[in-house]
């Protein structure tokens, strides 16, 4: 969880060393182990150091390599050091930093170097000989990279708010991003809430020189790639191999590491695999786990499953009672840290549990966030069988699915086959017929677009934008495999990890996600759909792989924890004063962006029954209002 900053004056003016120091100091909270800057002519780099790995103890950044004429600043963990050491002729020892591997990879492969790297990284390299700046971000977008580019100057930083303080960065609100935000559209992976500040997308690089700039994508998932093996056991063994490696390489640390443990399949698999790795090394090292528990909201409480994992041994559990956490209690501070509104409501829970992580001096925190998108995406499984005319298997799967979901066979057939094949303009009609017949099936996607003012929808062309960025790509994903590809490439994953990164940075630890290891993701995307879903067992290849590693009660668990009730209840119980103040207020938000009449209508329903309305409808405009009033 280090941080990087940089300035390139394309107009040829020299950078004032005080300017890069001031910029770098804005990220001091991310660098417990040192702050350094480098400045030469029209270019300057900054770095805030947080030691995690043994190699990072010997690392000094920015690094000016006289031999190659290259200068680098990086926030990175490189996982394929052994492979790179052979190709780059570098001795793989603890005194050789990960950033040095990146620098030498660029020296050999130029702009092709990011695709040669495995790990989480964001870096910038100044090429003195060619007077060119090269910047890149990792494949999955784990490490953030914000920038501002003009004819005169290029700024970059790990956090958006760092750029806001630069006098040469005009802060004009980006109304298109506001519109996207209000309907939870996150598919645009570049824009921010400011017109002139951007995010470098995952798997992308920038080349910047005095007269030229270009941005390119260096890698993408291949939706046509297929991995065919001879048996279920072979798939499970390969999954276990890749998953174990994904966990193991992220455990490379000279400091305490921690694990978020929810009791679900994903987080429990990470913790149990980490235990097994240490057990195989005959290590008696105890791992810290961090879990939310609920005494009042027993529907949210997962202690039954959390304790199953803890009972495996060599784990030091930490519990955080979340019954009384308020979704908006820390929102001012969180918004100030993040710098812009966000579409991740559960950050209030992360904020609370991260405080416990910091007290334990944890430097690396494992998270099973959205393992579903990596291992399993079943939405079109039945439809694929229908199109393949594999009716024998289809009928069996529909039967399993109906029983699992507690509905009739024909209701399941409508959801799984009829609905996906129905043109959009007929879906409203079908929904009305189902409602008339008292069949409780929702086939119309919920959207928060009703809270957006009609005029603002028109001026931003929001409906067409939603169609172009979300609906059209989704409709073209006609098979289970393409839907899986769409899900793992979703902008919400990048957005969520950017938010978690900023918040974690304020508690001085590095957030890691084994399920977003590129090797594991590519494997799961390429295997047959029957390895992801079979007889209503989702993530079946993973369940088989966790045999004798994960407690059976979790390995074959059919339920999943859901914290939404805590959010629904607590926002009304603890934040009603804030809700009343903002929802009924006549201000710039309601005049320009929000359909206040509709917002008040759903708020009144929410007050009558907090389970009847999705509180996201209120949370989004409220967070936007607080940000515009206090932070923007």
N, C-alpha and C positions, 0 to 999 in steps of 0.2 A: 504494500500500500504506500509506495513512494509517490512522488509527484514530479512532473516535468513542466517547464515553461520555456518560452523562446520568443525571440524577436529577429526578424530579418527585414532591414530597411532596404527595400528594392530601389529607392531613389538614390542610393549610394551614401546617404548620410551615416555618420558614425553613431553607434548606439551608446548612450550614456550609461556607464556601469551602474549608476544609481537607479536607472530605470529598470533594469533586469533584476537588480536586488530587491527593489520595492515590489515588483511583480511576483518574485519568488517567495518573498516573505508572506504574501497573502495565503500561501499553502504551508506555512510553518507547522500547522497542526498535523500534517501528514509525514513529517520528518523528524522523529524523535532522535535520530542518530546522525544528524548533521545536515547542514545546508551549504551548498556551494554554487557559485556562478562562474561562467566563462564568457569573456567578452573580447572580440577582436574585430575592429572595423565596423562593418554594417550588420554583424551577426552577434547574437548573444544567446546563451543557453543558461537555464537554471535547473537545479535538482534539489529535492528534499528526500533524504534517505531514511528508510525504515528497514532495518536489518531483519531478514527472515531466514534465509538459507546460510549455510556455512560459507558459501562462496561470496555472499553479499558482505560478509564481515571484512573482506579484503577489497571491496569495490569502492572506487572513488569516481563520482560523476559530477559534472560533465567530464568526459575523457577526451583529451587531445592527443591523438596518435601521430607523432611526428613522422614516422616511417611511411604511413599511407596518406597523410594529409587529410585525414578524416577526424571529425569531432562528433561525439555522440552524447545524447542524454536519453535516458530510457527508464520506463517503469515496466519491468519485465521479469518473467520466470521462463527459462528455456528448458524444455523437457527432453530434447533429443541431443544432449551434449555429446554422448558417446558416438553417435552417428556423425555429428558435425566435426568432432575432433579428428576423425579419420579423413574426412573430405577436405578439411581446412588445415590439416597438419598442425593441430594445436593439442598440446598435452592436456588431458582432462584431469586437472587437479583442482583442489579447493581454492587455490590462489588465483585461478583464472575465472573472472566474473562472467555472468551470463551476457552482460552488455558487450564484453569483448568478443564473444562469439557472434553477436549480431553485427558488430562493426566489421569483422573479418568476413562474414557472410556477404555483407554489402560490397566489400572490396572485391570479392571473387565473382558474385552473381549480379551485382547492380540491383536494378529494380525488381528482379526476380527473387531476391533473397527472402522476402517475407514468406513465400510459399515453401521455402526450405526449412522454416522454423516451426517447431511445435511448442505450444505453450500459450501463455497470456502475455500480451505485450502491446505497448504503445511507445514509439520512439521517434526521434528525429536525428538525422545525420547531416552535418554540413561538410560538403566536399570542397575543400579549399582550391584544389587544382582546377576543377570545372566550375567553381562559383555557383554551386547548385545545392538546394536544400531538399532532402528526401525525408518524408514522414510516412509512417505506416501504423496500422492497427491490426490486432490479431484476428484470426478467422471468424470467431464467434462474437467479437465485440465485447469481451470481458473488461478490457482496460479502456477507459474513456479517452477521447481526444477531441477537444474543442478548438476552433480556430476562427480567425478573422483575416480575410484577404482583401487587400485593395491594391491599386496601382503603386502606392507609395510604401506600404508596409504589410508584413505578415506577422500576426501574433498567434501563438498557440499555448494551450495549458491543459492540465488534467481536469480542472474544474471550470465550469462556465463563469461563475461569479468572478474569477480572477480577471477575465477579459473585460468585465463590466467596468472595472476601475480604470481602464486605459482611456486617457483623454481622447485618443484618436479613434475610438470605437463609438460611433453614434448609436445611442440606445433608442431605437424606434421599435415600437411594438409590432410583432408579426401577427396580424389578425388571422392569417390562414392557420397558424399554429393554435391560436385560441379556438377557432372553429373546430379543428381536429380534436383538440383536447376535450371539448364539451360533448363530443359524441364518441369519445374513447377510440379515436382512429389514430393508430400509432405506426402505420405502415410506412410513412415517410421517415426514413432513417437519417436524414440530414438536417432538417430545419430545427430551430429552437424558437423560443418566445421573442427573440430579437431578430429583426430583419437581416442584420449583418454579422451574426454569429452562427456558425454551423458546427455540426458534428461530422467527423470523418466516419463513414459507414464501416461496418465490419468487413474484413478481408479486402481493404482498400488501401491505396497509397497515393500520396501527393508528391509531385515534382514541382518545385518552385525555383525559378531563376529571375533575373532582373526583368526580362521582357516576356517571360512565358510561364504559364502554369497549366498543369493538367492533373486530373484525378482519374484513377483506373481501379478496376476490381481485379485482384490477382487470383481469386479462387472462388468457386461456388460448388455446391453439392451437385453431383451428377444423378438426376432422378432416373436415369436409364441403367445405372450400374446394378448388377445383380450378383449376389453371393449365394452360390448353390453348394450345399453340403449333403452328405449322405444320410444323416439321421438327426433326430431332435437332440441327441446327446452331443453331437459334434457342434451344433449351433450353440448349445448351452456352454460347452467348454470354451469355445472361442469368445463368447460374451464374457465369461468369467476372467479369461486371460486379459482382455482389453479393459474390463472394469477394474480389475486389480491393479493394472498398470496406471490407470487414470487416478486411482486413489493414492497409490504408492508415490508417484512422482510429485504429487502435491503435498505429501508428508515430508518432503525434503526441507527440514527446518532445524535450526539450532535453538529454537525457542519453543515454549509451550504451544500446542495446537489444540483447537477445540472443535466441537461438532454440534450443529443444531440437530436435535433429535425430537421429532414430532411423534414417533410411533408408527408412522406410515411406512410403506414398502421402500420408498426411495431413501429417506434419511437413515432408516434402520439398516438398509443394505450397505450404505457407506460406513456407518459405525462398525458393523459386524465384520466387514471386509478389512477395515483398518486394524481391528483387534487381531484378525487372523494373520495379517502381515507381520505384526509385532510378535505374535505367538510363534510364527515360523522362524523368527530371528532369535527366539529364546529371550525376548526382552520382557522385563517386568514393568515397563513404563505404563503408567495409568493415563488414560485419555479422559479429558474433561468433556462432558456433554451438557447441553443447555436446552431446557425444555419449558414450554408454557404449560401450566396446569390450571384447572378451574375447579373450585369447590362448589360454587353456586350453579354455574352453567355446565351441568354434567354432560349435556349434549356435545360440548366442545372438548371435554376432558379425555385425554388419551393415555392416562397413567397405566391402564391395564397393559397396553402394548409397550409403552416406554420401559416399564419395569421388566418386561420379558427380555428386552435387550440388555438392560443394566445387570440382570441376573447372570449374564454370560461371564461377568468378571472383568477385572482390570479397567473398570470405568469409574470415574468420579462424577456423579450426577449433580447438576445444579438446576433447581426448579425456580420458576418465576410465576407467581400467581397472577393471572391476568384478568380476573373477574372484574376488577374495578378500573381497568385502564380506559382512558377516554380517547376516542379517535381524534379529537381536536385539541387536546390539552397542550401538546407540544408543537402544534402545527406552525406557530410563528417562528420558533427556533429552527424547526426542520426546513421550512421554506427559506429562511435566511441562509442556511448551510447549502441547500441544493441550488438556490438561485432562481428557480422557476417552478411553476406548478407541475404536478406529476400525476400519472394515472395509476398509482399503486397505493390504494387505501390502507393496506395493512402495515404501512411504515410505522404507525404508532406502536405496534407490537414489536417490530424490529428495534425501534429506538429504546424501548424498555429493556429488552433482553441484551442488547449490545452493551448496556451499562454494566451488566453482570460479567460479560465477556472481558471488558476492560479491567475490571477489578482483579481478574485472574492473570493479568499480563499475557493474555493470549495474543500471538502474532499472526496466526493463520486460523481462519474459521471455515470449516467445511459446511456446505449447504446443499441439500438435495433438491433445490429449487427446480420445479418443472421437469422432473425426470420423465413425466408422461410424454412430453413432446419429443424426447429422444427415443425412448424405448417403444412407444406404442401410440398408434393413431388409428382407431378402428372405425371411424365414422362411415366409411364407404365399403367396409368389408362385405356386408351382405349384398350390396349392390354389385360389387365385383363378381361375386358368385352367380348372381342373376345374369349378368352380361356374359359370363363364361358358360352359361346354361348348365352349371353344375347344380342342378335342382335338388338332387338327393342330399348333398351337403347343405345347401341353402335352407331347406325345410328343417333340418336338424338344428342349424344355428339360429333360425328365427324362433324355434321352439324354446331353445335355451335362453335367448335374449328376452323373450316375452315373460318367461318365468322369473328371470332375474329382475326385470323391471316392474313386475307385478301388474302386467296388463295382459290382454288377450292376444292370441296368436295373430288375429287379423288387425288389431290395433298396432302391433309391432310391425306387421307387414306394411301398413300405411306409412309408418315413420321411416322404416328402413328402405323401402322400395318405391312406393307410390310418390311420397313427398319429394325425394331427391330428383325424380324424373318430371316433376310438375313445373311448368313455366311459372315465373314469379307472379304474373298477373292473375293466375288462377288460385294462388295460395290463400289469399284473403277469402275467396269464395269457399274453399274447402274448410278453412277454419270456422267460418260461420255455420256450415253444415254440421261439423263436429260439435260445435257449441250447442246447436239446436238439438242434437241427439244426446246431449249430456255426456259426450265422450271427452274426457279430460286430457287432451293431447295438444300441446302447444307447438305449432309448426311455423309460426311467424317469429322471426328473430326479434328480440327486444332491442330497442335503440333509444338512446337519450336525445335523439334529434328534436323531440317535442319540446325540450327545454330551451331550444335555441330560437331566437327571434326570427320570424320569417324574412324580414328584410336583410338580416345578417346572413341567413342561408343563401339568399339570392346574390348578395354582393360578393360572397366568397365562393359562389358556385359549389356549395358544399355537397349537395346531393350528387352532382356529377363527379366530384372528387372522391366521395365515398364509393361510388360505382367503379371508378377507374382504379383506385388503389386497393380496394378490398373485394367488392362483389365480383368484378370481372375476373381477377386472378383466381378467386375461389371457385367460380363457376367453371373455369377452364381446368381446374384440378379435378378431373372427372373420375379418377380412380383412387383407391385407398393409398397407393404409393405417392401419388401426386399431392393428395391432401396432407400426407405426412410431411412431404417436402415443403408444402406451404406453411404448415405449423411450425416446423423447426426454423424456418427462415423469417418468422413473424417479427415485426418491429417491436412488439410488446416485450419480447425477451431481452432485446438490446436495451430498451428503455428501462426496464426493471433493474437490470444489472448496473446501469449507469447510476440509478438512484441509490441502490444498495451500496455501490462503491463510495459515493460521496458521504453517505451516512456512516459507513464503516470507517472511512478516513478520519472522521472526527473522534473515533474511539481507538485509533491507532492499531488497526489490524487489517490483514489482507483477507478478502473474501474469495473462496475458491469453489468451483462447481465441477466435480468429476463427471457429471452427466453431460457436460458440454465439452468434453474432450473430443477433439475432431475425429480421432481414430474410432472412438466408440460410436459417435453420431453417424459417421459414414457407414459403419457396419450395420447399425440398426436400420438405417434407411434402405439398405440394399438387400436385406434378407426377405424371404417370402412372407406374405401377410399372415400365414398360418403360424409363424413364429412370434407374431406380435399379439395374436388374438385367436383363441380356439375354445369352443364350447363355453363362451362367456368368460373365459379366463383372460383378462388383459395382461400385457407384459409377460406372456407365458415363457418366453425364452429367458427372461430374467429370473422368474420364479424357479425355473428348473436349475439355473446356474447357482442359485443361493442355497441349494440343498446342502445340509449339514454345516452351513455357515450362519444362516438366519434362523431364529426360532420359527418352528413350523406354523405357530399361530399367526405370525406376521407374513411368512412366506406365502401362505394360502389364504390370506385375509381377503374377505369379500367386501368389506366396508372401507370407508376413507374418512379421515377427519375433516371437519368443516368448521372453520372459525367465523363464518359469516354471521352466525347468530350473535356472537359477541359484538361484532361491529354494528349490527342492526339495533340491538338493545341499548348498547352503551352510548351511541351517539345521541339517542333520545333521552336517556336517563341522565347523562352527565354534560351534554352540550346543548341542551334546549335553549339556554339563554343566548348562546352564540347563534343558534339557528334562527331564533325569533328576531334578533337584531339585524341579521344580514338578509334573510329572505324577504322581510317586509320593507327593506330600506330602498329608497329611491336614489340611485347613484349611477355612475357611468356604466357599471356592469349591466344593470337592469335596463337602462335606456338604450344601450348599444348592442348588447349581446344576448340577453336572457329574456325568455318569454315568462315574465314574472307571474302573470295570471295562472299559467299552467303550473309553475313552480309552487305557488301557494296552494293550489288545488291538491297536488300530490303530498305536500307537507301536511295538510290537514288530514289526509288519509293515513299518513304515517303516524301522526299523533294518536289517531283512533286505534290503530293496530300496527305496531312496528314490523310485523311480519308480512304485511300486505303490500308493501312498496319497497323496491330496491333503493336503499339509502344512497346509492351512488348518484342518483338523480339530484340529490341535494348536496352531497359531498363535493362534487365537481365544481359547481358554481360558487360554493362557499369558499373553497380553497382558492379559486381564481380571485374572488373578491378580496380576501385577506392579503393575497400576494400583491394585487394592484394597489391596495391602500397602504401597506406597510413595507413592502420589499422592493417592488418594481421601481 
